């Protein structure tokens, strides 16, 4: 078996472009191998460093047998140029062609004979095509060349079976050599195998394999933190990014001035992790320390890298300290009127207009959550003031959070400060959500006002575009409601929000917004359920009859059935319903019989009909019971308890009785049974257990 090694050398690529390129290159090569019927025992491996995108396949055959096949060409009515193109692309003559009729007309064909072809020839022919298929979210070109790549492309190393491949990719010609120093392009070296290639770079302390590089960084971070008697909480997203921006990782221990620990922890963490890509450390009480780790891409024998990074941190935090002292001393209440000068969104007024709406809307929500109207209105009025601060200008990720700290320093109540800190949460499907009542109220207020506003000016997300993150906002709203088990009259809140916009001379169509938002919430609820691994048929069953005010009930019912459907309770519920529904569904095709669920008890002529009828009424009584009204697991058990009556009915009663009156009455009984089950939700959508 032979080995294929490809290295594509470019200017430094950002981490995100690298990870996408690795995935796409692997995908395209696997599709190519499948198409050409080239079998490999192992996988296709892709690696990358900031400059190198590498592909390795270590078990390719040196030759491939191509089976005989009938190759379809153009129609006999096609122009001559199309026929010549087919002949030339398949390297045949016109004498090799024959005509054949198909369902779509008469076409040219030729019989390709079975041949044995060198793998190197197939690779030379197809690698340029594969590379051309790679797509980039952002691409660049090199000088006056036509090639667009993630970053300007400079060379291609391609070796198969220890020999260089021979192909051209735009202005570049493949070879068996590459640059060995990214900063000194005159230094090149030839290779004839991955073993030599890997060994050479290993001696230069370059780790080509991303996973090995990640493990090396992670293990050394943990090892060094223990040595320094510190704790480290490694963020996996940060670790992945750092892994991709270095090739020969060197971990350096640094520290900044302790006085900066007086700043809010979020400032220090955001600056280190997100802005500078450093790893902060903590003491044994989980308190942030002034020590941190830098993963450099070079050695630091003279300590210049350490000193430079420490200076960067001190400079950034010195600025932050200045802004912190300045901003926290500026009265938030006095700054509210300045929000008139900050546009919220074209067509939706200023931020001052927004907080006026939020103040009134949060007051209504406070009544439903039984919290202080005065406190939530104060939180609504000052929650956007931090947008005018210098500190949020430096750290936009901390808007809201910094507002909460400003409020704390100015003596506002803890509930108000926490609500301001958390009112943007959640920021993603896996993000934490507000748990305190004032935080919940302010977050819902902000999100609902935004959703109504954007739907009011018809900026509704399409299937392909959502530039303002409206879907994420709706998911956040649903997540708060569902995970805190809050019952809100959402329709009334939407109507009131529209009214508040209309009071500001922004004329919204209330009826249309109510309809559009209701459907939007329904689709977001379905998405949320899918993310929670709820079966698709259960999702459809639970949302067939949908009420925006009953989002919690809809979700809880679906979640409980999803958990129980493989258990005895779930099996009994579905089988009981399906036996009755199949007969009703079949008879529904008979236009002469209309079944509504109205039963005449006097027509019953055996105890099994009576027993099923009694059971239906027992179920209805249980469903109306306050003690189990919201206990959906108990309601499922009630439905499952009809198993004996259903089994006895079908074992002893012929529904299609010769007497049409008896037959219709039995169908009505089964219809009544199904309608009773529909009180939970539409079980007809459930495919099977």
Secondary structure by P-SEA (a helix, b strand, c coil): cbbbbbbbbcccccaaaaaaaaaaaaaaaaaaaaaacccccccccccccccbbbbbbcccccbbbbcbbbbbbccccccaaaaaaaaaaaccccccbbbbbccccbbbbbbbcbbbbbaaaaaaacaaaaaaacccccccccccccccccccccbbbbbcccbbbbbbccccccccccccccccccbbbbbccaaaaaaaaaaacccccaaaaaaaaaaaaaaaaaaacccccccaaaaaaaaaaccbbbbbbbccccccccccaaaaaaacccccbbbbbbccccccccccccccccccccaaaaaaaaaaaaaaaaaaaaaaaaaaacccccccccccccccccccccaaaaaaaaaaaaaaaaaaacccaaaaaaaaaccccccccccccccccaaaaaaaaaaaaacccaaaaaaaacccccccccccccccaaaaaaaaaaaaaaaaaaaaacccccccccccaaaaaaaaaaaaaaaaccccaaaaaaaaaaaaaaaaccccaaaaaaaaaaaaaaaaaaaaaaaacccaaaaaaaaccccccaaaaaaaaaaaaaaccccaaaaaaaaaaaaaaaaaaaacccccccccccccccccccaaaaaaaaaaaaaaaaaaccccccaaaaaaaaaacaaaaaaaaaaccccccccaaaaaaaaaaaaaaaaaaaaaccccccccc
